[in-house]
């Protein structure tokens, strides 16, 4: 706690102190100079500037610059690794694409061979079916021609008999007479050129 004595209260406490303007009362009367521009303090200011700059330079060269250098080196290494990895993946991708295209070409060739084989088999089967059908139809045609020849021969053999019967009936109805079968057969043979 601060106790004010009567002797202190009577004295002028502002003597020799700094006022709110920051200047000594004695300097205010003499027109003082701003301390950094006071020529009497230049030497100490330059000394402290050199010491501060030297310490700052040492701090920068020993601490900050090596850390920044190591960070940049680490990033450079990381970027190089990433680029190497990207190139490796690109090469793998290109190889995979080439392998895919080769397999696709092989599959197309196989499909073409399979399709050609199937086409040849179908063509051969169709040709065999056609030959079989033609042979079957040829056999049926031969059988039909045989049957027709037999029917024709039978019909031709019966024609003479039918002609004789018809001629006998015609003569009987038209002429009212009778003719022998031998006479009618001889007339029919003469007419047909046998």
Contact map, one row per residue, 1 for C-alpha under 8 A:
11100000000000000000000000000000000000000000000000000000000000000000000000000000000000000000000000000000000000000000000000000000000000000000000000000000000000000000000000000000000000000000000000
11110000000000000000000000000000000000000000000000000000000000000000000000000000000000000000000000000000000000000000000000000000000000000000000000000000000000000000000000000000000000000000000000
11111000000000000000000000000000000000000000000000000000000000000000000000000000000000000000000000000000000000000000000000000000000000000000000000000000000000000000000000000000000000000000000000
01111101100000000000000000000000000000000000000000000000000000000000000000000000000000000000000000000000000000000000000000000000000000000000000000000000000000000000000000000000000000000000000000
00111111100000000000000000000000000000000000000000000000000000000000000000000000000000000000000000000000000000000000000000000000000000000000000000000000000000000000000000000000000000000000000000
00011111110000000000000000000000000000000000000000000000000000000000000000000000000000000000000000000000000000000000000000000000000000000000000000000000000000000000000000000000000000000000000000
00001111111000000000000000000000000000000000000000000000000000000000000000000000000000000000000000000000000000000000000000000000000000000000000000000000000000000000000000000000000000000000000000
00011111111010000000000000000000000000000000000000000000000000000000000000000000000000000000000000000000000000000000000000000000000000000000000000000000000000000000000000000000000000000000000000
00011111111100000000000000000000000000000000000000000000000000000000000000000000000000000000000000000000000000000000000000000000000000000000000000000000000000000000000000000000000000000000000000
00000111111100000000000000000000000000000000000000000000000000000000000000000000000000000000000000000000000000000000000000000000000000000000000000000000000000000000000000000000000000000000000000
00000011111110000000000000000000000000000000000000000000000000000000000000000000000000000000000000000000000000000000000000000000000000000000000000000000000000000000000000000000000000000000000000
00000000111111100000000000000000000000000000000000000000000000000000000000000000000000000000000000000000000000000000000000000000000000000000000000000000000000000000000000000000000000000000000000
00000001001111100000000000000000000000000000000000000000000000000000000000000000000000000000000000000000000000000000000000000000000000000000000000000000000000000000000000000000000000000000000000
00000000000111111110000000000000000000000000000000000000000000000000000000000000000000000000000000000000000000000000000000000000000000000000000000000000000000000000000000000000000000000000000000
00000000000111111000000010000000000000000000000000000000000000000000000000000000000000000000000000000000000000000000000000000000000000000000000000000000000000000000000000000000000000000000000000
00000000000001111100000111000000000000000000000000000000000000000000000000000000000000000000000000000000000000000000000000000000000000000000000000000000000000000000000000000000000000000000000000
00000000000001111110000110000000000000000000000000000000000000000000000000000000000000000000000000000000000000000000000000000000000000000000000000000000000000000000000000000000000000000000000000
00000000000001011111111110000000000000000000000000000000000000000000000000000000000000000000000000000000000000000000000000000000000000000000000000000000000000000000000000000000000000000000000000
00000000000001001111111110000000000000000000000000000000000000000000000000000000000000000000000000000000000000000000000000000000000000000000000000000000000000000000000000000000000000000000000000
00000000000000000111111000000000000000000000000000000000000000000000000000000000000000000000000000000000000000000000000000000000000000000000000000000000000000000000000000000000000000000000000000
00000000000000000111111000000000000000000000000000000000000000000000000000000000000000000000000000000000000000000000000000000000000000000000000000000000000000000000000000000000000000000000000000
00000000000000000111111100000000000000000000000000000000000000000000000000000000000000000000000000000000000000000000000000000000000000000000000000000000000000000000000000000000000000000000000000
00000000000000000111111110110001000000000000000000000000000000000000000000000000000000000000000000000000000000000000000000000000000000000000000000000000000000000000000000000000000000000000000000
00000000000000011110011111110000000000000000000000000000000000000000000000000000000000000000000000000000000000000000000000000000000000000000000000000000000000000000000000000000000000000000000000
00000000000000111110001111111000000000000000000000000000000000000000000000000000000000000000000000000000000000000000000000000000000000000000000000000000000000000000000000000000000000000000000000
00000000000000010000000111111100000000000000000000000000000000000000000000000000000000000000000000000000000000000000000000000000000000000000000000000000000000000000000000000000000000000000000000
00000000000000000000001111111111000000000000000000000000000000000000000000000000000000000000000000000000000000000000000000000000000000000000000000000000000000000000000000000000000000000000000000
00000000000000000000001111111111000000000000000000000000000000000000000000000000000000000000000000000000000000000000000000000000000000000000000000000000000000000000000000000000000000000000000000
00000000000000000000000011111110000000000000000000000000000000000000000000000000000000000000000000000000000000000000000000000000000000000000000000000000000000000000000000000000000000000000000000
00000000000000000000000001111111000000000000000000000000000000000000000000000000000000000000000000000000000000000000000000000000000000000000000000000000000000000000000000000000000000000000000000
00000000000000000000000000111111100000000000000000000000000000000000000000000000000000000000000000000000000000000000000000000000000000000000000000000000000000000000000000000000000000000000000000
00000000000000000000001000110111110000000000000000000000000000000000000000000000000000000000000000000000000000000000000000000000000000000000000000000000000000000000000000000000000000000000000000
00000000000000000000000000000011111011000000000000000000000000000000000000000000000000000000000000000000000000000000000000000000000000000000000000000000000000000000000000000000000000000000000000
00000000000000000000000000000001111111000000000000000000000000000000000000000000000000000000000000000000000000000000000000000000000000000000000000000000000000000000000000000000000000000000000000
00000000000000000000000000000000111111001000000000000000000000000000000000000000000000000000000000000000000000000000000000000000000000000000000000000000000000000000000000000000000000000000000000
00000000000000000000000000000000011111001100100000000000000000000000000000000000000000000000000000000000000000000000000000000000000000000000000000000000000000000000000000000000000000000000000000
00000000000000000000000000000000111111101100000000000000000000000000000000000000000000000000000000000000000000000000000000000000000000000000000000000000000000000000000000000000000000000000000000
00000000000000000000000000000000111111111100000000000000000000000000000000000000000000000000000000000000000000000000000000000000000000000000000000000000000000000000000000000000000000000000000000
00000000000000000000000000000000000011111100000000000000000000000000000000000000000000000000000000000000000000000000000000000000000000000000000000000000000000000000000000000000000000000000000000
00000000000000000000000000000000000001111110000000000000000000000000000000000000000000000000000000000000000000000000000000000000000000000000000000000000000000000000000000000000000000000000000000
00000000000000000000000000000000001111111111100000000000000000000000000000000000000000000000000000000000000000000000000000000000000000000000000000000000000000000000000000000000000000000000000000
00000000000000000000000000000000000111111111110000000000000000000000000000000000000000000000000000000000000000000000000000000000000000000000000000000000000000000000000000000000000000000000000000
00000000000000000000000000000000000000011111111000000000000000000000000000000000000000000000000000000000000000000000000000000000000000000000000000000000000000000000000000000000000000000000000000
00000000000000000000000000000000000000001111111100000000000000000000000000000000000000000000000000000000000000000000000000000000000000000000000000000000000000000000000000000000000000000000000000
00000000000000000000000000000000000100001111111110000000000000000000000000000000000000000000000000000000000000000000000000000000000000000000000000000000000000000000000000000000000000000000000000
00000000000000000000000000000000000000000111111111000000000000000000000000000000000000000000000000000000000000000000000000000000000000000000000000000000000000000000000000000000000000000000000000
00000000000000000000000000000000000000000011111111100000000000000000000000000000000000000000000000000000000000000000000000000000000000000000000000000000000000000000000000000000000000000000000000
00000000000000000000000000000000000000000001111111110000000000000000000000000000000000000000000000000000000000000000000000000000000000000000000000000000000000000000000000000000000000000000000000
00000000000000000000000000000000000000000000111111111000000000000000000000000000000000000000000000000000000000000000000000000000000000000000000000000000000000000000000000000000000000000000000000
00000000000000000000000000000000000000000000011111111100000000000000000000000000000000000000000000000000000000000000000000000000000000000000000000000000000000000000000000000000000000000000000000
00000000000000000000000000000000000000000000001111111110000000000000000000000000000000000000000000000000000000000000000000000000000000000000000000000000000000000000000000000000000000000000000000
00000000000000000000000000000000000000000000000111111111000000000000000000000000000000000000000000000000000000000000000000000000000000000000000000000000000000000000000000000000000000000000000000
00000000000000000000000000000000000000000000000011111111100000000000000000000000000000000000000000000000000000000000000000000000000000000000000000000000000000000000000000000000000000000000000000
00000000000000000000000000000000000000000000000001111111110000000000000000000000000000000000000000000000000000000000000000000000000000000000000000000000000000000000000000000000000000000000000000
00000000000000000000000000000000000000000000000000111111111000000000000000000000000000000000000000000000000000000000000000000000000000000000000000000000000000000000000000000000000000000000000000
00000000000000000000000000000000000000000000000000011111111100000000000000000000000000000000000000000000000000000000000000000000000000000000000000000000000000000000000000000000000000000000000000
00000000000000000000000000000000000000000000000000001111111110000000000000000000000000000000000000000000000000000000000000000000000000000000000000000000000000000000000000000000000000000000000000
00000000000000000000000000000000000000000000000000000111111111100000000000000000000000000000000000000000000000000000000000000000000000000000000000000000000000000000000000000000000000000000000000
00000000000000000000000000000000000000000000000000000011111111110000000000000000000000000000000000000000000000000000000000000000000000000000000000000000000000000000000000000000000000000000000000
00000000000000000000000000000000000000000000000000000001111111111000000000000000000000000000000000000000000000000000000000000000000000000000000000000000000000000000000000000000000000000000000000
00000000000000000000000000000000000000000000000000000000111111111100000000000000000000000000000000000000000000000000000000000000000000000000000000000000000000000000000000000000000000000000000000
00000000000000000000000000000000000000000000000000000000011111111100000000000000000000000000000000000000000000000000000000000000000000000000000000000000000000000000000000000000000000000000000000
00000000000000000000000000000000000000000000000000000000011111111110000000000000000000000000000000000000000000000000000000000000000000000000000000000000000000000000000000000000000000000000000000
00000000000000000000000000000000000000000000000000000000001111111111000000000000000000000000000000000000000000000000000000000000000000000000000000000000000000000000000000000000000000000000000000
00000000000000000000000000000000000000000000000000000000000111111111100000000000000000000000000000000000000000000000000000000000000000000000000000000000000000000000000000000000000000000000000000
00000000000000000000000000000000000000000000000000000000000011111111110000000000000000000000000000000000000000000000000000000000000000000000000000000000000000000000000000000000000000000000000000
00000000000000000000000000000000000000000000000000000000000000111111111000000000000000000000000000000000000000000000000000000000000000000000000000000000000000000000000000000000000000000000000000
00000000000000000000000000000000000000000000000000000000000000011111111100000000000000000000000000000000000000000000000000000000000000000000000000000000000000000000000000000000000000000000000000
00000000000000000000000000000000000000000000000000000000000000001111111110000000000000000000000000000000000000000000000000000000000000000000000000000000000000000000000000000000000000000000000000
00000000000000000000000000000000000000000000000000000000000000000111111111000000000000000000000000000000000000000000000000000000000000000000000000000000000000000000000000000000000000000000000000
00000000000000000000000000000000000000000000000000000000000000000011111111100000000000000000000000000000000000000000000000000000000000000000000000000000000000000000000000000000000000000000000000
00000000000000000000000000000000000000000000000000000000000000000001111111110000000000000000000000000000000000000000000000000000000000000000000000000000000000000000000000000000000000000000000000
00000000000000000000000000000000000000000000000000000000000000000000111111111000000000000000000000000000000000000000000000000000000000000000000000000000000000000000000000000000000000000000000000
00000000000000000000000000000000000000000000000000000000000000000000011111111100000000000000000000000000000000000000000000000000000000000000000000000000000000000000000000000000000000000000000000
00000000000000000000000000000000000000000000000000000000000000000000001111111110000000000000000000000000000000000000000000000000000000000000000000000000000000000000000000000000000000000000000000
00000000000000000000000000000000000000000000000000000000000000000000000111111111000000000000000000000000000000000000000000000000000000000000000000000000000000000000000000000000000000000000000000
00000000000000000000000000000000000000000000000000000000000000000000000011111111100000000000000000000000000000000000000000000000000000000000000000000000000000000000000000000000000000000000000000
00000000000000000000000000000000000000000000000000000000000000000000000001111111110000000000000000000000000000000000000000000000000000000000000000000000000000000000000000000000000000000000000000
00000000000000000000000000000000000000000000000000000000000000000000000000111111111000000000000000000000000000000000000000000000000000000000000000000000000000000000000000000000000000000000000000
00000000000000000000000000000000000000000000000000000000000000000000000000011111111100000000000000000000000000000000000000000000000000000000000000000000000000000000000000000000000000000000000000
00000000000000000000000000000000000000000000000000000000000000000000000000001111111110000000000000000000000000000000000000000000000000000000000000000000000000000000000000000000000000000000000000
00000000000000000000000000000000000000000000000000000000000000000000000000000111111111000000000000000000000000000000000000000000000000000000000000000000000000000000000000000000000000000000000000
00000000000000000000000000000000000000000000000000000000000000000000000000000011111111100000000000000000000000000000000000000000000000000000000000000000000000000000000000000000000000000000000000
00000000000000000000000000000000000000000000000000000000000000000000000000000001111111110000000000000000000000000000000000000000000000000000000000000000000000000000000000000000000000000000000000
00000000000000000000000000000000000000000000000000000000000000000000000000000000111111111000000000000000000000000000000000000000000000000000000000000000000000000000000000000000000000000000000000
00000000000000000000000000000000000000000000000000000000000000000000000000000000011111111100000000000000000000000000000000000000000000000000000000000000000000000000000000000000000000000000000000
00000000000000000000000000000000000000000000000000000000000000000000000000000000001111111110000000000000000000000000000000000000000000000000000000000000000000000000000000000000000000000000000000
00000000000000000000000000000000000000000000000000000000000000000000000000000000000111111111000000000000000000000000000000000000000000000000000000000000000000000000000000000000000000000000000000
00000000000000000000000000000000000000000000000000000000000000000000000000000000000011111111100000000000000000000000000000000000000000000000000000000000000000000000000000000000000000000000000000
00000000000000000000000000000000000000000000000000000000000000000000000000000000000001111111110000000000000000000000000000000000000000000000000000000000000000000000000000000000000000000000000000
00000000000000000000000000000000000000000000000000000000000000000000000000000000000000111111111000000000000000000000000000000000000000000000000000000000000000000000000000000000000000000000000000
00000000000000000000000000000000000000000000000000000000000000000000000000000000000000011111111100000000000000000000000000000000000000000000000000000000000000000000000000000000000000000000000000
00000000000000000000000000000000000000000000000000000000000000000000000000000000000000001111111110000000000000000000000000000000000000000000000000000000000000000000000000000000000000000000000000
00000000000000000000000000000000000000000000000000000000000000000000000000000000000000000111111111000000000000000000000000000000000000000000000000000000000000000000000000000000000000000000000000
00000000000000000000000000000000000000000000000000000000000000000000000000000000000000000011111111100000000000000000000000000000000000000000000000000000000000000000000000000000000000000000000000
00000000000000000000000000000000000000000000000000000000000000000000000000000000000000000001111111110000000000000000000000000000000000000000000000000000000000000000000000000000000000000000000000
00000000000000000000000000000000000000000000000000000000000000000000000000000000000000000000111111111000000000000000000000000000000000000000000000000000000000000000000000000000000000000000000000
00000000000000000000000000000000000000000000000000000000000000000000000000000000000000000000011111111100000000000000000000000000000000000000000000000000000000000000000000000000000000000000000000
00000000000000000000000000000000000000000000000000000000000000000000000000000000000000000000001111111110000000000000000000000000000000000000000000000000000000000000000000000000000000000000000000
00000000000000000000000000000000000000000000000000000000000000000000000000000000000000000000000111111111000000000000000000000000000000000000000000000000000000000000000000000000000000000000000000
00000000000000000000000000000000000000000000000000000000000000000000000000000000000000000000000011111111100000000000000000000000000000000000000000000000000000000000000000000000000000000000000000
00000000000000000000000000000000000000000000000000000000000000000000000000000000000000000000000001111111110000000000000000000000000000000000000000000000000000000000000000000000000000000000000000
00000000000000000000000000000000000000000000000000000000000000000000000000000000000000000000000000111111111000000000000000000000000000000000000000000000000000000000000000000000000000000000000000
00000000000000000000000000000000000000000000000000000000000000000000000000000000000000000000000000011111111100000000000000000000000000000000000000000000000000000000000000000000000000000000000000
00000000000000000000000000000000000000000000000000000000000000000000000000000000000000000000000000001111111110000000000000000000000000000000000000000000000000000000000000000000000000000000000000
00000000000000000000000000000000000000000000000000000000000000000000000000000000000000000000000000000111111111000000000000000000000000000000000000000000000000000000000000000000000000000000000000
00000000000000000000000000000000000000000000000000000000000000000000000000000000000000000000000000000011111111100000000000000000000000000000000000000000000000000000000000000000000000000000000000
00000000000000000000000000000000000000000000000000000000000000000000000000000000000000000000000000000001111111110000000000000000000000000000000000000000000000000000000000000000000000000000000000
00000000000000000000000000000000000000000000000000000000000000000000000000000000000000000000000000000000111111111000000000000000000000000000000000000000000000000000000000000000000000000000000000
00000000000000000000000000000000000000000000000000000000000000000000000000000000000000000000000000000000011111111100000000000000000000000000000000000000000000000000000000000000000000000000000000
00000000000000000000000000000000000000000000000000000000000000000000000000000000000000000000000000000000001111111110000000000000000000000000000000000000000000000000000000000000000000000000000000
00000000000000000000000000000000000000000000000000000000000000000000000000000000000000000000000000000000000111111111000000000000000000000000000000000000000000000000000000000000000000000000000000
00000000000000000000000000000000000000000000000000000000000000000000000000000000000000000000000000000000000011111111100000000000000000000000000000000000000000000000000000000000000000000000000000
00000000000000000000000000000000000000000000000000000000000000000000000000000000000000000000000000000000000001111111110000000000000000000000000000000000000000000000000000000000000000000000000000
00000000000000000000000000000000000000000000000000000000000000000000000000000000000000000000000000000000000000111111111000000000000000000000000000000000000000000000000000000000000000000000000000
00000000000000000000000000000000000000000000000000000000000000000000000000000000000000000000000000000000000000011111111100000000000000000000000000000000000000000000000000000000000000000000000000
00000000000000000000000000000000000000000000000000000000000000000000000000000000000000000000000000000000000000001111111110000000000000000000000000000000000000000000000000000000000000000000000000
00000000000000000000000000000000000000000000000000000000000000000000000000000000000000000000000000000000000000000111111111000000000000000000000000000000000000000000000000000000000000000000000000
00000000000000000000000000000000000000000000000000000000000000000000000000000000000000000000000000000000000000000011111111100000000000000000000000000000000000000000000000000000000000000000000000
00000000000000000000000000000000000000000000000000000000000000000000000000000000000000000000000000000000000000000001111111110000000000000000000000000000000000000000000000000000000000000000000000
00000000000000000000000000000000000000000000000000000000000000000000000000000000000000000000000000000000000000000000111111111000000000000000000000000000000000000000000000000000000000000000000000
00000000000000000000000000000000000000000000000000000000000000000000000000000000000000000000000000000000000000000000011111111100000000000000000000000000000000000000000000000000000000000000000000
00000000000000000000000000000000000000000000000000000000000000000000000000000000000000000000000000000000000000000000001111111110000000000000000000000000000000000000000000000000000000000000000000
00000000000000000000000000000000000000000000000000000000000000000000000000000000000000000000000000000000000000000000000111111111000000000000000000000000000000000000000000000000000000000000000000
00000000000000000000000000000000000000000000000000000000000000000000000000000000000000000000000000000000000000000000000011111111100000000000000000000000000000000000000000000000000000000000000000
00000000000000000000000000000000000000000000000000000000000000000000000000000000000000000000000000000000000000000000000001111111110000000000000000000000000000000000000000000000000000000000000000
00000000000000000000000000000000000000000000000000000000000000000000000000000000000000000000000000000000000000000000000000111111111000000000000000000000000000000000000000000000000000000000000000
00000000000000000000000000000000000000000000000000000000000000000000000000000000000000000000000000000000000000000000000000011111111100000000000000000000000000000000000000000000000000000000000000
00000000000000000000000000000000000000000000000000000000000000000000000000000000000000000000000000000000000000000000000000001111111110000000000000000000000000000000000000000000000000000000000000
00000000000000000000000000000000000000000000000000000000000000000000000000000000000000000000000000000000000000000000000000000111111111000000000000000000000000000000000000000000000000000000000000
00000000000000000000000000000000000000000000000000000000000000000000000000000000000000000000000000000000000000000000000000000011111111100000000000000000000000000000000000000000000000000000000000
00000000000000000000000000000000000000000000000000000000000000000000000000000000000000000000000000000000000000000000000000000001111111110000000000000000000000000000000000000000000000000000000000
00000000000000000000000000000000000000000000000000000000000000000000000000000000000000000000000000000000000000000000000000000000111111111000000000000000000000000000000000000000000000000000000000
00000000000000000000000000000000000000000000000000000000000000000000000000000000000000000000000000000000000000000000000000000000011111111100000000000000000000000000000000000000000000000000000000
00000000000000000000000000000000000000000000000000000000000000000000000000000000000000000000000000000000000000000000000000000000001111111110000000000000000000000000000000000000000000000000000000
00000000000000000000000000000000000000000000000000000000000000000000000000000000000000000000000000000000000000000000000000000000000111111111000000000000000000000000000000000000000000000000000000
00000000000000000000000000000000000000000000000000000000000000000000000000000000000000000000000000000000000000000000000000000000000011111111100000000000000000000000000000000000000000000000000000
00000000000000000000000000000000000000000000000000000000000000000000000000000000000000000000000000000000000000000000000000000000000001111111110000000000000000000000000000000000000000000000000000
00000000000000000000000000000000000000000000000000000000000000000000000000000000000000000000000000000000000000000000000000000000000000111111111000000000000000000000000000000000000000000000000000
00000000000000000000000000000000000000000000000000000000000000000000000000000000000000000000000000000000000000000000000000000000000000011111111100000000000000000000000000000000000000000000000000
00000000000000000000000000000000000000000000000000000000000000000000000000000000000000000000000000000000000000000000000000000000000000001111111110000000000000000000000000000000000000000000000000
00000000000000000000000000000000000000000000000000000000000000000000000000000000000000000000000000000000000000000000000000000000000000000111111111000000000000000000000000000000000000000000000000
00000000000000000000000000000000000000000000000000000000000000000000000000000000000000000000000000000000000000000000000000000000000000000011111111100000000000000000000000000000000000000000000000
00000000000000000000000000000000000000000000000000000000000000000000000000000000000000000000000000000000000000000000000000000000000000000001111111110000000000000000000000000000000000000000000000
00000000000000000000000000000000000000000000000000000000000000000000000000000000000000000000000000000000000000000000000000000000000000000000111111111000000000000000000000000000000000000000000000
00000000000000000000000000000000000000000000000000000000000000000000000000000000000000000000000000000000000000000000000000000000000000000000011111111100000000000000000000000000000000000000000000
00000000000000000000000000000000000000000000000000000000000000000000000000000000000000000000000000000000000000000000000000000000000000000000001111111110000000000000000000000000000000000000000000
00000000000000000000000000000000000000000000000000000000000000000000000000000000000000000000000000000000000000000000000000000000000000000000000111111111000000000000000000000000000000000000000000
00000000000000000000000000000000000000000000000000000000000000000000000000000000000000000000000000000000000000000000000000000000000000000000000011111111100000000000000000000000000000000000000000
00000000000000000000000000000000000000000000000000000000000000000000000000000000000000000000000000000000000000000000000000000000000000000000000001111111110000000000000000000000000000000000000000
00000000000000000000000000000000000000000000000000000000000000000000000000000000000000000000000000000000000000000000000000000000000000000000000000111111111000000000000000000000000000000000000000
00000000000000000000000000000000000000000000000000000000000000000000000000000000000000000000000000000000000000000000000000000000000000000000000000011111111100000000000000000000000000000000000000
00000000000000000000000000000000000000000000000000000000000000000000000000000000000000000000000000000000000000000000000000000000000000000000000000001111111110000000000000000000000000000000000000
00000000000000000000000000000000000000000000000000000000000000000000000000000000000000000000000000000000000000000000000000000000000000000000000000000111111111000000000000000000000000000000000000
00000000000000000000000000000000000000000000000000000000000000000000000000000000000000000000000000000000000000000000000000000000000000000000000000000011111111100000000000000000000000000000000000
00000000000000000000000000000000000000000000000000000000000000000000000000000000000000000000000000000000000000000000000000000000000000000000000000000001111111110000000000000000000000000000000000
00000000000000000000000000000000000000000000000000000000000000000000000000000000000000000000000000000000000000000000000000000000000000000000000000000000111111111000000000000000000000000000000000
00000000000000000000000000000000000000000000000000000000000000000000000000000000000000000000000000000000000000000000000000000000000000000000000000000000011111111100000000000000000000000000000000
00000000000000000000000000000000000000000000000000000000000000000000000000000000000000000000000000000000000000000000000000000000000000000000000000000000001111111110000000000000000000000000000000
00000000000000000000000000000000000000000000000000000000000000000000000000000000000000000000000000000000000000000000000000000000000000000000000000000000000111111111000000000000000000001001000000
00000000000000000000000000000000000000000000000000000000000000000000000000000000000000000000000000000000000000000000000000000000000000000000000000000000000011111111100000000000000000000000000000
00000000000000000000000000000000000000000000000000000000000000000000000000000000000000000000000000000000000000000000000000000000000000000000000000000000000001111111110000000000000000000000000000
00000000000000000000000000000000000000000000000000000000000000000000000000000000000000000000000000000000000000000000000000000000000000000000000000000000000000111111111000000000000000000001000000
00000000000000000000000000000000000000000000000000000000000000000000000000000000000000000000000000000000000000000000000000000000000000000000000000000000000000011111111100000000000010011001000000
00000000000000000000000000000000000000000000000000000000000000000000000000000000000000000000000000000000000000000000000000000000000000000000000000000000000000001111111110000000000000000000000000
00000000000000000000000000000000000000000000000000000000000000000000000000000000000000000000000000000000000000000000000000000000000000000000000000000000000000000111111111000000000000000000000000
00000000000000000000000000000000000000000000000000000000000000000000000000000000000000000000000000000000000000000000000000000000000000000000000000000000000000000011111111100000000000010000000000
00000000000000000000000000000000000000000000000000000000000000000000000000000000000000000000000000000000000000000000000000000000000000000000000000000000000000000001111111110000011010010000000000
00000000000000000000000000000000000000000000000000000000000000000000000000000000000000000000000000000000000000000000000000000000000000000000000000000000000000000000111111111000000000000000000000
00000000000000000000000000000000000000000000000000000000000000000000000000000000000000000000000000000000000000000000000000000000000000000000000000000000000000000000011111111110000000000000000000
00000000000000000000000000000000000000000000000000000000000000000000000000000000000000000000000000000000000000000000000000000000000000000000000000000000000000000000001111111111111000000000000000
00000000000000000000000000000000000000000000000000000000000000000000000000000000000000000000000000000000000000000000000000000000000000000000000000000000000000000000000111111111111000000000000000
00000000000000000000000000000000000000000000000000000000000000000000000000000000000000000000000000000000000000000000000000000000000000000000000000000000000000000000000011111111100000000000000000
00000000000000000000000000000000000000000000000000000000000000000000000000000000000000000000000000000000000000000000000000000000000000000000000000000000000000000000000001111111000000000000000000
00000000000000000000000000000000000000000000000000000000000000000000000000000000000000000000000000000000000000000000000000000000000000000000000000000000000000000000000001111111100000000000000000
00000000000000000000000000000000000000000000000000000000000000000000000000000000000000000000000000000000000000000000000000000000000000000000000000000000000000000000000000111111110000000000000000
00000000000000000000000000000000000000000000000000000000000000000000000000000000000000000000000000000000000000000000000000000000000000000000000000000000000000000000000000111011111000000000000000
00000000000000000000000000000000000000000000000000000000000000000000000000000000000000000000000000000000000000000000000000000000000000000000000000000000000000000000000100110001111100000000000000
00000000000000000000000000000000000000000000000000000000000000000000000000000000000000000000000000000000000000000000000000000000000000000000000000000000000000000000000100110000111110110000000000
00000000000000000000000000000000000000000000000000000000000000000000000000000000000000000000000000000000000000000000000000000000000000000000000000000000000000000000000000000000011111110000000000
00000000000000000000000000000000000000000000000000000000000000000000000000000000000000000000000000000000000000000000000000000000000000000000000000000000000000000001000100000000001111111000000000
00000000000000000000000000000000000000000000000000000000000000000000000000000000000000000000000000000000000000000000000000000000000000000000000000000000000000000000000000000000000111111100000000
00000000000000000000000000000000000000000000000000000000000000000000000000000000000000000000000000000000000000000000000000000000000000000000000000000000000000000000000000000000001111111110000000
00000000000000000000000000000000000000000000000000000000000000000000000000000000000000000000000000000000000000000000000000000000000000000000000000000000000000000001001100000000001111111111000000
00000000000000000000000000000000000000000000000000000000000000000000000000000000000000000000000000000000000000000000000000000000000000000000000000000000000000010001000000000000000011111111100000
00000000000000000000000000000000000000000000000000000000000000000000000000000000000000000000000000000000000000000000000000000000000000000000000000000000000000000000000000000000000001111111110000
00000000000000000000000000000000000000000000000000000000000000000000000000000000000000000000000000000000000000000000000000000000000000000000000000000000000000000000000000000000000000111111111000
00000000000000000000000000000000000000000000000000000000000000000000000000000000000000000000000000000000000000000000000000000000000000000000000000000000000000010011000000000000000000011111111100
00000000000000000000000000000000000000000000000000000000000000000000000000000000000000000000000000000000000000000000000000000000000000000000000000000000000000000000000000000000000000001111111111
00000000000000000000000000000000000000000000000000000000000000000000000000000000000000000000000000000000000000000000000000000000000000000000000000000000000000000000000000000000000000000111111111
00000000000000000000000000000000000000000000000000000000000000000000000000000000000000000000000000000000000000000000000000000000000000000000000000000000000000000000000000000000000000000011111111
00000000000000000000000000000000000000000000000000000000000000000000000000000000000000000000000000000000000000000000000000000000000000000000000000000000000000000000000000000000000000000001111111
00000000000000000000000000000000000000000000000000000000000000000000000000000000000000000000000000000000000000000000000000000000000000000000000000000000000000000000000000000000000000000000111111
00000000000000000000000000000000000000000000000000000000000000000000000000000000000000000000000000000000000000000000000000000000000000000000000000000000000000000000000000000000000000000000111111
